[in-house]
Amino acid sequence: MIEVISSGYFTTIQDSGRKGYRYLGVPISGPMDLNSFYLANLLLPGLSTDSVFECTLIGPKLKLRCNSRFVITGAKFNSYLDNEPIQNNKVYSFRVGQTLKLGRVNAGLRGYLKFEGIFNIPKILNSKSFYYPITKSKSISDGEKFHFISKTLDIQSRIINLKISENTFSEKTLIAYPGPDWNLLPVEIKKQIIGELFLIKSQNRMGYRLTSKLKNNFYNLMSKVVIPGIVQFTPGGEIIIATADCQVTGGYLQILILNDDSLSKLVQKSEGSEVKFRLLEN
């Protein structure tokens, strides 16, 4: 069992997502940073769909009521097992009664804490991913207790301590492909979108909103499918990038779509960070 002493700023449980229910208006959800999610499953072998804690900005403080192992990937937190500092991308063992604390991030925004076990919580629409009101909670709460089935596999992790490039969190360039409405834009607007630095105005699990002085002379179009990574251009000239909990349809111009690697880099950035697009033509 894991007992939540302090939940942190915004900590959720995420697995690989709630696939196959978008026709009901239900977002995919799942991890914001797919790269870090799958890295956790590589470092601590298990099912690729194993649930993890997704920790944003300030991580949780947890009392560990069993023996098992864990790994942290993604954003770099000031993390401690009891009073000993711990590193990202390294598998640690723990004993009953120890305390794990993920403090404030010092690089990136979202981290992934995976235990060697399966959270014993019900699946809703074939997923354990938090998404209110599909799930009863938006995030974990102080005092909450999570039972999980500890499992120690015979397979040993082949990568015990992996170093990630520092550029992962500082890289501003996002690789994108033309979206379905790209060719509706005037050439001058296209040049501005590809050549300009954009400031992140706000963000959450639904999407990232970028500050823009661009002009959009198009009104909303007929609604069409929206997926994570789609870059939308609003009638007011704003740019919105859809992420894990995005709505399933929308009527804004869909001008670009990020590749998976760039989407993972984007969601590690907070308000005030700068990004720019690099277009890859087919």
N, C-alpha and C positions, 0 to 999 in steps of 0.2 A: 504494500500500500504506500501511496505518496500523499502526504498531508501538506496543504498549501498554507504556509505561515503568512506570506505576503504575495499577492497575485501579480505584482508589477504593474506597469502602465497599461498594457493591453496584451494579454496572453490567451491564446486559444489553442484548442486541439485541432489538428488538421491531418487528414490522410490524403490519398491521391485525388480525392474529389468526388463530387456527386454527379456522375456522368449518366446521360441518358434521360434526363428529366427537364431539359430546357424547353421542350414543347409544353410543359406545364408552367413555364415562367420561373423555374428554379435555376439559379446560377450554379456553375460548376463548383465554386469555392475551392477548397484544397489550398496548398501552400502558395504564397505569393512568389517566393523564390524557388522555382523548381530545381535549379542547379544545386542549391544548398540542401534541399529536401532529399534528393537522390544521392548526394554525397554522403549524408548521414547514413543512408541505407547501404552504401558501399563500405563505409568504415566500420559499421556495426552490422554484419550480415543479417538479413532477415527478409521478410516479404517487402517488395517495393511499395506495398500499400500500407505498411505499418504506420500507426499514428505517431505524431510528434507534437511537442509543444512548440508553437510559433510565438516567439517573444519579441515584442516591439518596444524599442527605446530603453525601457527599464525592465529587466527580467524578474522572474519570481524568486522567492525564497521558499525552499521545500524541505520538509522533514522526511527522511527516507526510512520507511518502516520495513525494509526487506533487504536482501542481498542481491545485487545485480550489477550491471554495467551501463554506462551511458556515454554519449558523445555530443558535443556542441559544434554546429557548423553555422556558416553565414556570418552575420555581424559579430564583431568582437566586443564582448562584454567584460567588465571587471568581475570575473567569476572566481568563486572559492568553494572548495569542498572542505567543510569545517573552516579552518583558518589558512588552509594551503591554497595558493593561487593555482588555477588550472588553465590550460590552453585550449584553443579551438582545434578541431580536426584530430583529436587524440582520444582514444578510448580509455576510460577510467573505470575501475571497479569501486564499489562502495559497500558498506556494511550497515546493518540495522542501526538506527539511531543517529547516523551522520546527517549533516545539514548541507544542502547545496544552495548556493546563492549566486544568481546572475544579476549583477548590479547594472549600472548605466552603461550604454554602449560608448565606446571610444572610436569606433570605425564601423560604418554601415548603419543599418536601421533595424533589420529583422534577423533574428537568430533562430536556430532549430535545435531543440533539445530532444534527443531520442534515447529512450531506455530500451534495454534488451528484454522486451516483454510486450504483451498486448493489453492495451487498456480495456478493462471490462466494462465498457459503456455500450449502450444499444446503438445499432446502426439505424439511421433514419433515411429512407430512400437510398439504401445500400451504401451509406457513408457515415462516418463518425465526425466529419468536419463540422465545426461550429458555423452556423449561419442563422441568426435570428430573423424571423420567427419559426423557421423550420426546426431549429433546435431551441430549447428553452432558455438558453443563455447566449449572450454575445461573446462572453469571455469567462475565464475561470474567476473564482471569487476567494477572498480570504477565508480560511477555515474549511474549505472544501476538501474532501478526501476522494482520491482516485484509486480504486483497486485495479491492479493489473496482474496478469498471469506472467510470472517471470519465466523466461526461457533462455537456456544457455545452449547454443547450437554447437555441434561438433566442428562446424566450419569456423576456422579462425580468420580474423580479419587480415587480409594480405597487405593492407596499407594501415599502419598504426599511427603514424605521425606525418601528415601531409601539409606542406606549406603552400599557401595560396598567394598569388601575386598581389602586392599592395595596390596595383592599378585597378584591381577589382572594384574598389570603392571610390576611386578618384576619377576613373575614366568617364569622360563626358559624352563621348560619341555613341549614339544608338544606331545600330544597323537596321534599316527598314527596306521593305519592298513596296512598290506602288500598290495602293489600295484600289478598290473598285471604282472610286470616284476621282482618282488622281488626275485623269486626263480631262476632267471638267474644269480644272483650275487654269487661269491665265498663266502664261509663261513667267511673267514677272512675279506672281505670287509663289509659283513653284521655286523660283530662285531664292526668294526670301525664306521660305520654309527650310530649304536645304542649307542655306548659308548662314542662318541666324542662330545666335545663342538664346535659349529660352530659360527663364527662371521658373522653378517649380513654386507655384502659388499655394497649392494645397494638395493633400493626398490622404487617401484611406484605402481600405481593401476593395472599394468599388473602382477607383481610378485615380489618376494623376491629372491635375489641372495646371496648365502652363500659362504664364503671363505672356500675352501677345498683343502687338499693335497692328496685326494684319487686318485687312479688310476682306470680308466675305460677302459678295453680292448675291449669293445663292440663299434662297429660303430653304427650310427643311424639306427633305425629299420623303418619298414613301418609306415607311419603316422597313428595315431589313435586319438580318441577323447581326448581333454584336458578339464578338469573342474576345477573350483576353489578348492584348497586344494590338488591337485595332486603334489607330490614331484618328480621332474625330475632329472636325473643323466646324465650329458652331456658327450660326448666323451673326453672332456678335463678334466673331473673329478669334474666339478662344480655341485653344487646342486641348483636348481631353484624351488621355490614353487609358483605355479600359484595362482593368486588372481582374484578379481572381473572382471577386464577388460582383462583377459588372452585370448590368441588366442584360436580358437576352435579346432584346431588339431595340432599335433606335433610329431616328430619322435625320441625324446629322450626316454631313458629308464624311465618308470614310476614305481618307486620303492616303494613308500609309498603314502598313502592318509591321510591327517589330518582329525580329526573329527571337527565338526562345532565349538565347544567351543575353540579348540586349534587354529583354523584359526582366530577366533576373537581376541584371545590373541596375535597371531603373528603380525597382522596388526596394533597393538598399539605399536610396537617396531620400533625404528629408526636405522639408520646405526651405527655400533659399538656395538650394543647389542649382547648378546650371547644367543643361543638356543641349545637345545638337543632334540633328539627324544626318545620317549618311545613306544616300539612296543607292540600292543595288537594283539595276534594271534586269529584267529577265532576258 
